[in-house]
Amino acid sequence: MIGAPALTLDESAPPPLERIVEALLFVGGPPLTAARACETIRGLAPEQFALAIATLDRDYRAQGRPYRVGRRDQGYELVLRPAFCEVRRRLSGGQTRRAFRRRRSTRSHSSPTASP
C-alpha cells in the first residue's frame, strides 16, 4: 500500500518460537521430533513445540501456502500439498518423491571431491 509505513523487525529481539521452529523445519534433514527441537531450543517444552507445529500448520492453511507440516517417522517436516506435487515431479525429472529424496540424500552425503 502506498504511503503505509514499512514494517521493520527488531534485530535485537529474539524471533518468535514459531519462526524458530519453522526455520528448523525448513533446514530439512530427518523429520524434526519434539525431543530434537527441545534439545536445540533452550527452555522449550514438548507441549510448546506441539503448539508451535499446530500454529504453523494452521497459518500455512489460512495463507494458502503450497506446503504444510506433515508427520513422518515420529517427527514433522514441510511437505508440498497434493495440488503442487506435479511441480516437484517436473523438477525431479519425473522421479517419485522417494527416489528424489534418495538422490538428494546421496548427493548431500558425498564428499566434495567425489565425482557425480
C-alpha positions as CSV (number, residue, x, y, z in Angstrom):
1,M,0.0,0.0,0.0
2,I,1.4,3.4,-1.0
3,G,2.2,5.6,2.0
4,A,1.9,2.8,4.5
5,P,4.8,2.6,7.0
6,A,7.3,-0.2,6.3
7,L,7.3,-3.0,8.9
8,T,10.7,-3.4,10.5
9,L,12.0,-6.2,12.6
10,D,13.8,-5.6,15.8
11,E,17.0,-7.5,15.1
12,S,17.9,-7.4,18.8
13,A,14.7,-9.2,19.9
14,P,14.7,-13.0,19.6
15,P,12.4,-14.3,16.9
16,P,9.0,-15.8,18.0
17,L,9.0,-19.5,18.8
18,E,7.0,-20.3,15.6
19,R,9.7,-18.7,13.4
20,I,12.5,-20.7,15.1
21,V,10.5,-24.0,14.7
22,E,9.8,-23.0,11.1
23,A,13.5,-22.5,10.4
24,L,14.3,-25.9,11.9
25,L,11.7,-27.5,9.6
26,F,13.0,-25.5,6.6
27,V,16.5,-26.7,7.1
28,G,15.4,-30.3,6.4
29,G,17.2,-33.5,7.2
30,P,15.4,-36.1,9.3
31,P,11.9,-35.3,10.5
32,L,12.0,-32.8,13.4
33,T,11.0,-34.5,16.6
34,A,9.9,-32.8,19.8
35,A,13.0,-34.2,21.6
36,R,15.3,-32.8,18.9
37,A,13.6,-29.4,19.0
38,C,13.8,-29.3,22.8
39,E,17.5,-30.1,22.7
40,T,18.0,-27.3,20.1
41,I,15.9,-24.6,21.6
42,R,16.8,-23.7,25.2
43,G,13.8,-24.0,27.6
44,L,11.4,-25.4,25.0
45,A,8.9,-27.9,26.4
46,P,7.3,-30.6,24.2
47,E,3.9,-29.0,24.7
48,Q,5.2,-25.7,23.4
49,F,6.7,-27.5,20.4
50,A,3.4,-29.2,19.6
51,L,1.5,-25.9,19.9
52,A,4.1,-24.2,17.6
53,I,3.7,-27.0,15.0
54,A,-0.1,-26.7,15.1
55,T,0.1,-22.9,14.8
56,L,2.4,-23.1,11.8
57,D,0.2,-25.6,10.0
58,R,-2.9,-23.6,10.7
59,D,-1.2,-20.4,9.5
60,Y,0.0,-22.2,6.3
61,R,-3.5,-23.4,5.5
62,A,-5.0,-19.9,6.2
63,Q,-2.4,-18.3,4.0
64,G,-2.9,-20.7,1.1
65,R,0.7,-21.8,1.2
66,P,1.8,-24.7,-1.2
67,Y,3.2,-26.6,1.7
68,R,2.0,-27.9,5.1
69,V,3.6,-29.5,8.2
70,G,3.4,-33.3,7.8
71,R,4.1,-36.1,10.2
72,R,6.7,-38.7,9.4
73,D,8.8,-41.1,11.5
74,Q,7.7,-39.7,14.9
75,G,8.6,-36.2,13.7
76,Y,7.5,-33.3,11.4
77,E,8.6,-32.0,8.1
78,L,7.5,-29.5,5.5
79,V,5.7,-31.2,2.6
80,L,4.0,-30.0,-0.6
81,R,0.3,-30.1,-0.7
82,P,-1.0,-32.6,-3.3
83,A,-2.0,-29.8,-5.7
84,F,1.7,-28.9,-6.0
85,C,3.2,-32.4,-6.3
86,E,3.3,-32.1,-10.1
87,V,5.8,-29.2,-9.7
88,R,8.1,-31.5,-7.7
89,R,7.7,-34.3,-10.2
90,R,8.8,-31.9,-13.0
91,L,11.7,-30.6,-11.0
92,S,12.9,-34.1,-10.2
93,G,12.7,-35.2,-13.9
94,G,9.7,-37.4,-13.3
95,Q,11.1,-39.3,-10.4
96,T,8.9,-40.4,-7.4
97,R,9.2,-38.5,-4.2
98,R,11.1,-41.4,-2.6
99,A,13.6,-41.6,-5.5
100,F,14.1,-37.9,-5.5
101,R,14.8,-37.9,-1.7
102,R,17.2,-40.8,-2.1
103,R,19.1,-39.0,-4.9
104,R,19.2,-35.7,-2.9
105,S,20.4,-37.5,0.3
106,T,23.1,-39.4,-1.6
107,R,24.3,-36.1,-3.2
108,S,24.4,-34.3,0.2
109,H,26.4,-37.1,1.8
110,S,29.0,-37.4,-0.9
111,S,32.4,-35.8,-0.4
112,P,33.3,-32.6,-2.4
113,T,36.0,-34.5,-4.3
114,A,33.7,-37.4,-5.3
115,S,32.6,-37.4,-8.9
116,P,28.9,-37.0,-9.5
